[in-house]
Amino acid sequence: MLAKFRRLLPLLVAAGALLIAVRGTNLSQVRDALGQAPLGLLLLTSAVMTLLNCAADTLAMFYVFRWFGMQLRFGDLYTIRAATYTLAVINYHAGQLGIIGYLHRVGKVSLSRASAYILFIVGVWVALLMTLAGGSLLLGGEKARALGPVLLLFFLGLGFYAVLLRFPPRFLLEPPPQLPSAGLLMRLWLKLRKVAFKLWAPLHEAGIFGHLRALVVRLPHLLVLLLWHFIALRCFRIEVPFHVAALYLPVVFAVTSLPISVQGLGTSQVAAKYFFSEFSPGGDASVLAYSLSMTAISTASNLIMGVLFLGRGARLGLSDMTASAARGLEDSSADGGSDNGSGDNNPPVSGGPGGLISSASEPASSSLTSAHSGTPEESYPSSEPQPLLAAP
């Protein structure tokens, strides 16, 4: 029953948010706005931007994975990333599993560490969006000030995270002890410690500087999305200045990215209506027409992009890699996060707390073991990277 509710929840959220978005709006005016927009130009722009979006997205991933010491081919990673766009439309987690499976098989890292790399990339993307959203406070006005409490909490959390990167507590740097006779609460605590220890590994290796580098290489991806949506806004005669759109659109992107709705349907319309209605001579109708069009076009573009690359992705073993990743992570979860013996054959390269380094020839243990005293078993990962959950 609970599983069915979880599957239905995104649909319910999408329907509820969409009802909120269209409330008080004349739907015939939305239809008129769609009819008056230069859809041919919008579709052509979207086709070009979809290709650029995937290229910029892949390039950001490629550099991060290289900094972690993985030797990957950009063309193959582009293929896998494009093919997973289709999987992500159907099921967001399936899209992530495709990348995780690829890193496990080709990058030769454990499934758990591959999962941690994806977590790192997603976290950097959210931080970039929210940082730019913080700039919207500089515009003043009631709408910008309404974001203040949320952004304040985010930046407080970001500051706390930076402190943890610089001064991590000992339990994040050491694997928990093995206590077979421990009670239920102690076993639960040790399980949480094990997961936290393994989650922390790539984040600690990246350091503050590594996070900043990952944020910088993600900027072209954000720029493509900003240009795409800015052109779409103008197609629907929404006269928002670019510098204003560049501050408000990241908030819309962040809301759209929340895994609470189907492809951001409903939630993105509510956010767009909130920020851009005042710039639209056509009122809410034009903003809804823009937002609904972009939801439909981006979803269709991702599907088409994925279908075009599914054949080559299949030849690279995408289906098997995705299924293997799903089985491995499910098994590790059932085993309480224990490792099943598949370590990483190609350890990530670390610059220690200072950040990622670029030379794949330097041993992974050098800076981490020097930063924390003790043997490799007592301190943070040495020559063998620690998997996050478990590998099959």
Secondary structure per residue as TSV (DSSP state, phi and psi in degrees):
chain	resnum	aa	ss	phi	psi
A	1	M	-	360.0	-45.0
A	2	L	H	-64.2	-39.2
A	3	A	H	-64.0	-40.4
A	4	K	H	-63.9	-40.8
A	5	F	H	-63.7	-40.6
A	6	R	H	-63.6	-35.9
A	7	R	H	-71.4	-33.3
A	8	L	H	-81.9	-22.2
A	9	L	H	-56.5	-47.3
A	10	P	H	-58.7	-36.5
A	11	L	H	-66.8	-41.3
A	12	L	H	-65.6	-41.6
A	13	V	H	-63.8	-43.9
A	14	A	H	-60.6	-45.1
A	15	A	H	-64.8	-44.5
A	16	G	H	-64.5	-45.2
A	17	A	H	-65.6	-37.0
A	18	L	H	-65.8	-38.3
A	19	L	H	-63.3	-39.7
A	20	I	H	-64.7	-40.5
A	21	A	H	-66.1	-38.8
A	22	V	H	-88.6	-8.5
A	23	R	T	-60.6	129.0
A	24	G	T	80.6	5.0
A	25	T	-	-109.2	135.8
A	26	N	-	-76.3	111.4
A	27	L	H	-67.2	-26.8
A	28	S	H	-66.9	-31.6
A	29	Q	H	-70.5	-33.4
A	30	V	H	-62.9	-43.3
A	31	R	H	-62.7	-40.8
A	32	D	H	-64.6	-40.3
A	33	A	H	-63.8	-37.8
A	34	L	H	-64.8	-39.3
A	35	G	H	-70.5	-28.9
A	36	Q	H	-87.0	-16.7
A	37	A	S	-74.3	145.5
A	38	P	-	-75.8	78.7
A	39	L	H	-64.0	-29.1
A	40	G	H	-61.8	-46.4
A	41	L	H	-63.2	-40.4
A	42	L	H	-65.2	-41.1
A	43	L	H	-67.3	-41.2
A	44	L	H	-63.8	-45.1
A	45	T	H	-59.4	-41.7
A	46	S	H	-66.0	-36.1
A	47	A	H	-63.9	-44.3
A	48	V	H	-66.9	-45.0
A	49	M	H	-67.6	-30.0
A	50	T	H	-64.1	-42.7
A	51	L	H	-65.3	-44.2
A	52	L	H	-66.6	-37.1
A	53	N	H	-62.1	-45.7
A	54	C	H	-65.8	-39.0
A	55	A	H	-64.7	-44.6
A	56	A	H	-68.2	-39.1
A	57	D	H	-62.0	-47.2
A	58	T	H	-65.6	-40.3
A	59	L	H	-61.6	-41.6
A	60	A	H	-62.3	-44.4
A	61	M	H	-62.3	-44.0
A	62	F	H	-57.6	-47.0
A	63	Y	H	-65.5	-41.4
A	64	V	H	-62.9	-44.9
A	65	F	H	-64.6	-36.6
A	66	R	H	-65.2	-40.8
A	67	W	H	-62.4	-29.3
A	68	F	T	-84.5	5.6
A	69	G	T	94.5	7.1
A	70	M	-	-89.0	133.9
A	71	Q	-	-96.9	96.7
A	72	L	-	-117.9	156.0
A	73	R	-	-93.6	129.8
A	74	F	H	-60.0	-42.0
A	75	G	H	-60.8	-42.0
A	76	D	H	-68.4	-41.1
A	77	L	H	-64.2	-38.4
A	78	Y	H	-61.2	-43.6
A	79	T	H	-61.3	-48.4
A	80	I	H	-63.0	-43.5
A	81	R	H	-63.4	-44.1
A	82	A	H	-63.4	-43.0
A	83	A	H	-64.7	-34.4
A	84	T	H	-73.1	-13.3
A	85	Y	H	-59.8	-40.9
A	86	T	H	-65.1	-43.8
A	87	L	H	-60.9	-39.1
A	88	A	H	-68.3	-31.6
A	89	V	H	-64.6	-41.8
A	90	I	H	-73.1	-46.5
A	91	N	-	-152.9	115.5
A	92	Y	H	-55.8	-43.2
A	93	H	H	-66.7	-32.4
A	94	A	H	-63.7	-37.6
A	95	G	H	-62.1	-41.5
A	96	Q	H	-67.7	-37.6
A	97	L	H	-63.2	-33.2
A	98	G	H	-61.3	-43.7
A	99	I	H	-67.3	-42.1
A	100	I	H	-61.2	-45.1
A	101	G	H	-62.4	-38.1
A	102	Y	H	-65.2	-45.3
A	103	L	H	-63.1	-37.1
A	104	H	H	-64.9	-45.8
A	105	R	H	-81.7	-45.6
A	106	V	T	-91.5	-41.7
A	107	G	S	-77.3	-11.8
A	108	K	-	58.8	46.4
A	109	V	-	-121.2	161.5
A	110	S	-	-66.7	157.0
A	111	L	H	-58.1	-37.7
A	112	S	H	-66.3	-43.4
A	113	R	H	-68.9	-37.1
A	114	A	H	-60.6	-39.7
A	115	S	H	-62.1	-39.7
A	116	A	H	-66.5	-35.8
A	117	Y	H	-63.9	-40.7
A	118	I	H	-65.0	-41.1
A	119	L	H	-59.6	-41.8
A	120	F	H	-60.3	-46.2
A	121	I	H	-65.6	-44.3
A	122	V	H	-62.8	-41.7
A	123	G	H	-62.6	-40.5
A	124	V	H	-64.7	-39.9
A	125	W	H	-62.9	-46.1
A	126	V	H	-62.8	-41.3
A	127	A	H	-62.2	-40.1
A	128	L	H	-63.8	-46.2
A	129	L	H	-61.4	-45.6
A	130	M	H	-71.3	-31.3
A	131	T	H	-65.1	-44.2
A	132	L	H	-67.0	-36.0
A	133	A	H	-61.1	-34.2
A	134	G	H	-60.9	-29.4
A	135	G	H	-65.5	-21.8
A	136	S	G	-65.1	-21.8
A	137	L	G	-64.7	-25.8
A	138	L	G	-67.9	-21.4
A	139	L	G	-73.9	-20.7
A	140	G	-	72.5	-166.8
A	141	G	H	86.7	161.4
A	142	E	H	-64.2	-41.1
A	143	K	H	-66.0	-41.1
A	144	A	H	-66.0	-42.0
A	145	R	H	-65.8	-28.2
A	146	A	H	-63.9	-24.2
A	147	L	T	-80.6	-12.3
A	148	G	H	-51.6	-54.3
A	149	P	H	-59.8	-41.6
A	150	V	H	-64.4	-46.2
A	151	L	H	-67.8	-34.4
A	152	L	H	-61.9	-45.2
A	153	L	H	-62.0	-40.7
A	154	F	H	-62.1	-48.2
A	155	F	H	-69.9	-30.8
A	156	L	H	-64.0	-43.6
A	157	G	H	-63.8	-39.0
A	158	L	H	-64.3	-40.4
A	159	G	H	-65.0	-40.9
A	160	F	H	-63.1	-40.2
A	161	Y	H	-63.5	-40.7
A	162	A	H	-63.2	-38.9
A	163	V	H	-63.9	-41.2
A	164	L	H	-63.0	-38.1
A	165	L	H	-63.4	-37.9
A	166	R	H	-82.1	-38.0
A	167	F	S	-130.3	70.9
A	168	P	-	-70.0	141.2
A	169	P	-	-66.7	156.7
A	170	R	H	-62.0	-33.9
A	171	F	H	-68.7	-17.5
A	172	L	H	-83.0	-16.0
A	173	L	H	-101.9	-9.5
A	174	E	S	-127.2	137.7
A	175	P	-	-66.0	146.2
A	176	P	-	-68.5	153.0
A	177	P	-	-70.4	158.3
A	178	Q	-	-90.8	115.4
A	179	L	-	-128.0	83.0
A	180	P	T	-58.9	-28.9
A	181	S	T	-94.7	11.7
A	182	A	-	-68.7	154.5
A	183	G	-	-73.1	177.5
A	184	L	H	-60.9	-48.3
A	185	L	H	-64.9	-39.4
A	186	M	H	-66.2	-39.9
A	187	R	H	-63.2	-39.1
A	188	L	H	-64.1	-42.6
A	189	W	H	-63.1	-42.8
A	190	L	H	-65.5	-36.3
A	191	K	H	-64.6	-43.3
A	192	L	H	-64.3	-38.6
A	193	R	H	-64.2	-39.1
A	194	K	H	-64.8	-44.7
A	195	V	H	-63.9	-43.9
A	196	A	H	-63.0	-40.8
A	197	F	H	-60.2	-43.3
A	198	K	H	-76.9	-34.8
A	199	L	H	-62.2	-36.8
A	200	W	H	-73.9	-21.5
A	201	A	H	-53.5	-61.0
A	202	P	H	-65.3	-32.5
A	203	L	H	-64.9	-42.0
A	204	H	H	-67.5	-39.7
A	205	E	H	-62.2	-38.0
A	206	A	H	-67.8	-41.8
A	207	G	H	68.0	179.7
A	208	I	H	-64.4	-43.5
A	209	F	H	-63.9	-39.4
A	210	G	H	-64.0	-38.5
A	211	H	H	-62.6	-41.4
A	212	L	H	-66.3	-39.4
A	213	R	H	-63.4	-42.9
A	214	A	H	-63.6	-35.3
A	215	L	H	-66.6	-41.2
A	216	V	H	-64.3	-43.9
A	217	V	H	-73.0	-10.3
A	218	R	T	-86.2	-12.5
A	219	L	H	-60.3	-42.4
A	220	P	H	-58.9	-36.7
A	221	H	H	-61.4	-45.7
A	222	L	H	-64.6	-39.2
A	223	L	H	-62.2	-40.9
A	224	V	H	-60.4	-46.0
A	225	L	H	-64.0	-40.5
A	226	L	H	-62.5	-45.8
A	227	L	H	-63.4	-42.3
A	228	W	H	-58.9	-50.9
A	229	H	H	-72.8	-31.0
A	230	F	H	-65.7	-42.7
A	231	I	H	-62.0	-40.9
A	232	A	H	-63.6	-41.1
A	233	L	H	-59.2	-43.5
A	234	R	H	-68.5	-32.3
A	235	C	H	-60.8	-28.7
A	236	F	T	-102.3	19.2
A	237	R	T	59.9	36.3
A	238	I	-	-97.1	105.2
A	239	E	-	-87.1	62.0
A	240	V	-	-93.3	132.0
A	241	P	-	-62.0	150.2
A	242	F	H	-62.0	-40.4
A	243	H	H	-66.4	-29.9
A	244	V	H	-73.7	-43.8
A	245	A	H	-60.8	-36.6
A	246	A	H	-67.2	-20.4
A	247	L	H	-95.1	-33.3
A	248	Y	H	-86.5	-35.0
A	249	L	H	-60.8	-39.1
A	250	P	H	-57.5	-32.4
A	251	V	H	-65.9	-43.1
A	252	V	H	-62.0	-42.4
A	253	F	H	-62.0	-41.9
A	254	A	H	-63.5	-43.1
A	255	V	H	-64.3	-42.1
A	256	T	H	-63.1	-33.2
A	257	S	H	-76.0	-14.1
A	258	L	S	-61.4	129.3
A	259	P	T	-79.5	48.4
A	260	I	T	-115.8	-3.9
A	261	S	S	-138.1	170.2
A	262	V	S	-87.0	108.8
A	263	Q	T	55.0	29.3
A	264	G	T	71.5	11.9
A	265	L	T	-64.9	132.1
A	266	G	T	90.5	-57.1
A	267	T	H	-65.4	-41.7
A	268	S	H	-67.4	-34.0
A	269	Q	H	-68.1	-40.3
A	270	V	H	-62.1	-44.8
A	271	A	H	-66.4	-43.7
A	272	A	H	-63.5	-43.1
A	273	K	H	-62.0	-39.3
A	274	Y	H	-63.7	-42.7
A	275	F	H	-89.3	-32.5
A	276	F	H	-111.1	-5.3
A	277	S	G	-60.2	-35.4
A	278	E	G	-68.9	-17.2
A	279	F	G	-96.7	2.4
A	280	S	-	-106.6	115.6
A	281	P	T	-60.6	-27.7
A	282	G	T	-86.2	3.3
A	283	G	T	72.5	-155.4
A	284	D	H	-61.2	-30.3
A	285	A	H	-60.8	-44.3
A	286	S	H	-66.8	-37.8
A	287	V	H	-66.4	-42.8
A	288	L	H	-65.1	-38.6
A	289	A	H	-62.2	-43.8
A	290	Y	H	-60.5	-49.9
A	291	S	H	-67.3	-43.5
A	292	L	H	-64.4	-38.9
A	293	S	H	-63.6	-44.0
A	294	M	H	-68.8	-35.1
A	295	T	H	-62.5	-46.3
A	296	A	H	-66.6	-44.4
A	297	I	H	-68.1	-44.3
A	298	S	H	-65.9	-37.6
A	299	T	H	-65.8	-46.0
A	300	A	H	-64.4	-39.6
A	301	S	H	-62.9	-43.1
A	302	N	H	-64.4	-39.9
A	303	L	H	-62.8	-47.5
A	304	I	H	-64.2	-44.6
A	305	M	H	-58.0	-45.9
A	306	G	H	-64.3	-42.7
A	307	V	H	-62.3	-39.5
A	308	L	H	-62.3	-28.1
A	309	F	H	-107.7	-0.2
A	310	L	H	-63.7	-36.8
A	311	G	H	-60.9	-50.7
A	312	R	H	-67.6	-35.9
A	313	G	H	-61.8	-37.7
A	314	A	H	-64.6	-38.6
A	315	R	H	-66.6	-27.4
A	316	L	T	-82.8	-4.4
A	317	G	T	89.6	27.3
A	318	L	H	-60.0	-45.1
A	319	S	H	-60.9	-45.5
A	320	D	H	-67.5	-38.5
A	321	M	H	-65.5	-39.5
A	322	T	H	-66.2	-46.6
A	323	A	H	-63.8	-40.6
A	324	S	H	-64.0	-41.3
A	325	A	H	-64.4	-42.0
A	326	A	H	-62.4	-45.1
A	327	R	H	-64.3	-44.1
A	328	G	H	-64.2	-44.8
A	329	L	H	-70.6	-34.4
A	330	E	H	-66.3	-42.3
A	331	D	H	-64.2	-40.5
A	332	S	H	-67.2	-35.1
A	333	S	H	-65.5	-41.0
A	334	A	H	-66.9	-28.5
A	335	D	T	-86.1	6.9
A	336	G	T	76.5	27.1
A	337	G	S	82.7	13.8
A	338	S	-	-78.6	154.9
A	339	D	-	-88.7	140.9
A	340	N	-	-104.6	18.6
A	341	G	S	96.5	2.4
A	342	S	-	-99.9	92.3
A	343	G	-	-80.9	-177.3
A	344	D	-	-89.3	128.9
A	345	N	S	-79.7	-21.3
A	346	N	S	-125.9	86.9
A	347	P	-	-59.8	144.6
A	348	P	-	-68.6	151.1
A	349	V	-	-91.7	133.6
A	350	S	-	-125.8	143.5
A	351	G	-	-99.0	11.8
A	352	G	G	72.0	-158.3
A	353	P	G	-60.3	-20.1
A	354	G	G	-75.6	-24.0
A	355	G	-	138.6	178.0
A	356	L	-	-72.8	148.2
A	357	I	-	-115.8	169.5
A	358	S	-	-107.4	-7.6
A	359	S	-	-89.9	117.4
A	360	A	T	-77.8	-4.4
A	361	S	T	-88.3	-13.0
A	362	E	S	-82.7	137.4
A	363	P	-	-60.6	143.4
A	364	A	T	-69.4	-19.4
A	365	S	H	-85.2	-12.6
A	366	S	H	-57.8	-57.1
A	367	S	H	-81.7	-31.8
A	368	L	H	-69.5	-41.9
A	369	T	H	-73.6	-24.9
A	370	S	H	-78.9	-26.1
A	371	A	H	-75.6	-24.6
A	372	H	S	-133.5	126.3
A	373	S	-	-71.6	158.2
A	374	G	S	114.3	172.0
A	375	T	-	-76.1	165.2
A	376	P	T	-57.0	-32.2
A	377	E	T	-72.3	-24.7
A	378	E	T	-95.8	-21.0
A	379	S	S	-120.5	-156.6
A	380	Y	S	-77.6	168.5
A	381	P	-	-51.1	137.6
A	382	S	-	-105.0	-117.5
A	383	S	S	-73.9	-18.9
A	384	E	S	-111.7	116.3
A	385	P	-	-64.7	147.9
A	386	Q	-	-92.6	125.2
A	387	P	-	-69.5	152.8
A	388	L	S	-75.7	-50.8
A	389	L	S	-115.6	-79.8
A	390	A	-	-171.1	156.2
A	391	A	-	-109.9	155.2
A	392	P	-	-69.3	360.0
